[in-house]
Amino acid sequence: MATTRVGRPSIRTAGGVPVNTRAATGVLLATMVAGMMFGMLQMIVEAVIGHGFWSPLRYIASVFTRGVSTDPSFSIWPAIVGLGGHMMNSVILGAIFAAVVWKLVRNPIVLAMAGMMWGAIIFVVIGWAV
């Protein structure tokens, strides 16, 4: 493994392309924070409209339990499975966004606006498709 100027080992992809670990960590953290904020917003909206605070996590879990876990009350396993599924999707979709706009956008304000638009598009597409 090659080393950087400061002596830390550099990470390379299978094709030998160096990976910027600081940027990758930033993308990972940003997608997790965005996913948590969107998830909390959706949980609040579901509670306000009367479906139950925990229903979004249970609905996500019902994908894996074949519709058994759709009761909106709290249960630990559907909540864990739903949170895991939601965060996994957040990180994957955020990584796709980062890969697409990585070289196109350098202004942080434009990047934040593009990220919000990406989130809105994902919301509409998943709401329509699922």
C-alpha positions as CSV (number, residue, x, y, z in Angstrom):
1,M,0.0,0.0,0.0
2,A,1.4,3.4,-1.0
3,T,1.8,6.2,1.6
4,T,0.9,9.8,1.4
5,R,3.2,12.7,2.1
6,V,2.3,12.7,5.9
7,G,3.0,8.9,6.1
8,R,-0.6,7.7,6.2
9,P,-1.5,4.8,3.9
10,S,-3.5,5.8,0.9
11,I,-6.5,3.8,-0.1
12,R,-6.9,2.7,-3.7
13,T,-9.8,1.2,-5.6
14,A,-9.5,-2.2,-7.3
15,G,-8.6,-0.3,-10.5
16,G,-5.7,1.5,-8.7
17,V,-7.5,4.9,-8.5
18,P,-6.7,6.7,-5.2
19,V,-9.6,7.5,-2.9
20,N,-9.9,10.7,-1.0
21,T,-10.8,9.3,2.4
22,R,-11.6,12.8,3.8
23,A,-14.2,13.4,1.1
24,A,-15.6,9.9,1.3
25,T,-16.0,10.3,5.1
26,G,-17.7,13.7,4.5
27,V,-20.1,12.1,2.0
28,L,-20.9,9.3,4.4
29,L,-21.6,11.6,7.3
30,A,-23.6,14.1,5.1
31,T,-25.8,11.3,3.7
32,M,-26.4,9.8,7.2
33,V,-27.4,13.2,8.6
34,A,-29.7,14.0,5.7
35,G,-31.3,10.6,5.9
36,M,-31.9,11.0,9.7
37,M,-33.4,14.4,9.2
38,F,-35.7,13.3,6.4
39,G,-36.6,10.2,8.4
40,M,-37.6,12.3,11.4
41,L,-39.6,14.6,9.3
42,Q,-41.5,11.7,7.8
43,M,-42.1,10.2,11.2
44,I,-43.5,13.5,12.5
45,V,-45.7,13.9,9.4
46,E,-47.0,10.3,9.8
47,A,-47.8,10.9,13.5
48,V,-49.6,14.2,12.7
49,I,-51.8,12.6,10.0
50,G,-52.7,9.8,12.4
51,H,-50.7,6.8,11.1
52,G,-48.4,6.6,14.1
53,F,-44.9,7.9,14.8
54,W,-43.3,4.5,14.2
55,S,-45.2,3.7,11.0
56,P,-42.5,4.7,8.5
57,L,-39.9,2.4,10.1
58,R,-42.5,-0.4,10.3
59,Y,-43.4,0.1,6.6
60,I,-39.8,-0.2,5.6
61,A,-39.5,-3.4,7.7
62,S,-42.6,-4.8,6.1
63,V,-40.7,-5.1,2.9
64,F,-38.5,-7.7,4.6
65,T,-41.3,-9.3,6.7
66,R,-43.8,-9.6,3.8
67,G,-46.3,-7.1,5.3
68,V,-46.5,-8.7,8.7
69,S,-45.0,-5.7,10.6
70,T,-47.4,-2.8,9.5
71,D,-49.0,-2.2,12.9
72,P,-48.0,1.5,13.7
73,S,-47.2,0.8,17.4
74,F,-43.6,0.5,18.6
75,S,-41.8,-2.8,18.3
76,I,-38.0,-3.0,18.5
77,W,-37.2,-5.4,15.7
78,P,-39.2,-3.7,13.0
79,A,-37.8,-0.3,14.1
80,I,-34.2,-1.6,13.9
81,V,-34.8,-3.3,10.5
82,G,-36.6,-0.2,9.2
83,L,-33.9,2.2,10.4
84,G,-31.2,0.0,8.9
85,G,-33.0,-0.2,5.6
86,H,-33.6,3.6,5.5
87,M,-30.0,4.5,6.4
88,M,-28.6,2.0,3.9
89,N,-30.7,3.6,1.1
90,S,-29.7,7.1,2.3
91,V,-26.0,6.2,2.0
92,I,-26.3,4.5,-1.3
93,L,-28.4,7.3,-2.9
94,G,-26.1,9.9,-1.4
95,A,-23.0,8.1,-2.8
96,I,-24.7,8.1,-6.2
97,F,-25.3,11.8,-5.9
98,A,-21.7,12.5,-4.8
99,A,-20.4,10.5,-7.7
100,V,-22.5,12.4,-10.2
101,V,-21.8,15.9,-9.0
102,W,-18.3,15.4,-7.6
103,K,-16.5,17.2,-10.5
104,L,-19.4,19.4,-11.6
105,V,-20.1,21.5,-8.5
106,R,-17.5,23.1,-6.2
107,N,-19.6,25.9,-4.6
108,P,-21.0,24.6,-1.3
109,I,-24.2,26.6,-1.6
110,V,-24.9,25.3,-5.0
111,L,-24.0,21.8,-3.8
112,A,-26.4,22.1,-0.9
113,M,-29.2,23.3,-3.2
114,A,-28.5,20.4,-5.6
115,G,-28.5,18.0,-2.7
116,M,-31.9,19.2,-1.6
117,M,-33.2,18.9,-5.2
118,W,-31.8,15.4,-5.4
119,G,-33.6,14.5,-2.1
120,A,-36.9,15.9,-3.4
121,I,-36.5,13.9,-6.7
122,I,-35.8,10.7,-4.7
123,F,-38.8,11.4,-2.5
124,V,-41.1,11.8,-5.5
125,V,-39.7,8.8,-7.3
126,I,-39.8,6.5,-4.3
127,G,-43.3,7.7,-3.3
128,W,-44.5,7.0,-6.8
129,A,-42.7,3.7,-7.3
130,V,-43.3,2.1,-4.0
